[in-house]
Amino acid sequence: MADNNINYKELYEKLIIENQQLKEHLKKYTAPKRNKNYYENHKEEIIEKVKEYKERTGYDKKPPPEKIKEYSKRAYEKRKQKIL
């Protein structure tokens, strides 16, 4: 029985080390430093591109007043239905 505990402890330690190694390896692909450096160095250019895109597509963050009224009405009806 003591042998099993030792084996489990060794296995546990090996798995922890392997897990740490895999996490380090994965960081290279999921969040490389070069991407961060690129965005830091080209921040103004990216902001300008986003502004131009929003102007071209007519992107508007706020919904039109008709939609706001519709959403408010729907929310009011749901609250009313919950109470009843």
FIFIDREN-986945 format. One line per field, with one value per residue (C-alpha): residue in three letters; residue number from 1; x, y, z. Coordinates in Angstrom, 3 decimals. Example, Ala and Ser with C-alpha at 12.3 -4.5 7.8 and 13.67 -1.06 7.14 Angstrom:
# FIFIDREN-986945
residu ALA_SER
num 1_2
px 12.300_13.670
py -4.500_-1.060
pz 7.800_7.140
# end
This chain:
# FIFIDREN-986945
residu MET_ALA_ASP_ASN_ASN_ILE_ASN_TYR_LYS_GLU_LEU_TYR_GLU_LYS_LEU_ILE_ILE_GLU_ASN_GLN_GLN_LEU_LYS_GLU_HIS_LEU_LYS_LYS_TYR_THR_ALA_PRO_LYS_ARG_ASN_LYS_ASN_TYR_TYR_GLU_ASN_HIS_LYS_GLU_GLU_ILE_ILE_GLU_LYS_VAL_LYS_GLU_TYR_LYS_GLU_ARG_THR_GLY_TYR_ASP_LYS_LYS_PRO_PRO_PRO_GLU_LYS_ILE_LYS_GLU_TYR_SER_LYS_ARG_ALA_TYR_GLU_LYS_ARG_LYS_GLN_LYS_ILE_LEU
num 1_2_3_4_5_6_7_8_9_10_11_12_13_14_15_16_17_18_19_20_21_22_23_24_25_26_27_28_29_30_31_32_33_34_35_36_37_38_39_40_41_42_43_44_45_46_47_48_49_50_51_52_53_54_55_56_57_58_59_60_61_62_63_64_65_66_67_68_69_70_71_72_73_74_75_76_77_78_79_80_81_82_83_84
px 0.000_2.889_4.280_1.052_1.157_4.721_3.838_0.867_2.984_5.626_2.969_1.320_4.611_5.396_1.959_2.311_5.682_4.291_1.294_3.568_5.684_2.606_1.295_4.617_4.626_1.043_1.837_4.116_1.151_-1.748_-0.236_3.132_5.040_5.474_1.720_1.760_4.788_3.110_-0.019_2.016_4.144_1.240_-1.433_-2.231_-2.466_-4.886_-7.079_-7.205_-8.132_-10.968_-12.289_-12.193_-13.992_-16.714_-17.246_-17.335_-19.807_-21.943_-21.363_-23.232_-22.790_-26.196_-29.346_-31.890_-34.590_-37.272_-35.284_-34.746_-38.512_-39.122_-36.599_-38.050_-41.580_-40.531_-38.700_-41.729_-44.041_-41.728_-41.584_-45.353_-45.755_-43.406_-45.439_-48.664
py 0.000_2.358_1.632_2.804_6.126_6.752_5.943_8.275_11.059_10.609_10.465_13.580_15.499_14.377_15.463_18.869_19.406_18.250_20.547_23.533_22.691_22.434_25.775_27.441_25.849_26.953_30.568_30.767_30.201_31.845_35.155_35.741_38.851_39.880_40.525_42.727_44.599_45.112_46.612_48.814_50.133_50.643_51.826_55.069_53.338_50.747_53.407_55.288_52.113_51.425_54.989_54.761_51.411_52.771_55.745_53.564_51.049_53.552_51.792_53.473_52.313_53.536_51.983_54.335_55.808_53.522_50.446_51.828_52.302_48.783_47.301_49.295_48.189_44.541_44.779_46.427_43.688_40.969_42.596_42.944_39.298_38.163_39.988_38.363
pz 0.000_0.721_-2.761_-4.379_-2.518_-3.639_-7.236_-7.137_-5.695_-8.392_-11.069_-9.676_-9.681_-13.241_-14.421_-12.786_-14.478_-17.820_-17.426_-16.776_-19.817_-22.022_-20.768_-21.580_-25.026_-25.665_-24.753_-27.783_-30.071_-28.262_-27.162_-28.778_-27.787_-31.405_-31.720_-28.654_-29.975_-33.334_-31.782_-29.462_-32.338_-34.775_-32.362_-34.196_-37.572_-36.213_-34.602_-37.915_-39.819_-37.382_-37.726_-41.511_-41.450_-39.175_-41.471_-44.591_-43.191_-41.306_-38.008_-35.172_-31.609_-30.427_-31.862_-33.424_-31.150_-32.646_-31.633_-28.137_-27.758_-29.028_-26.586_-23.691_-24.529_-24.741_-21.394_-19.788_-21.070_-19.744_-16.308_-16.297_-17.289_-14.504_-11.872_-13.033
# end
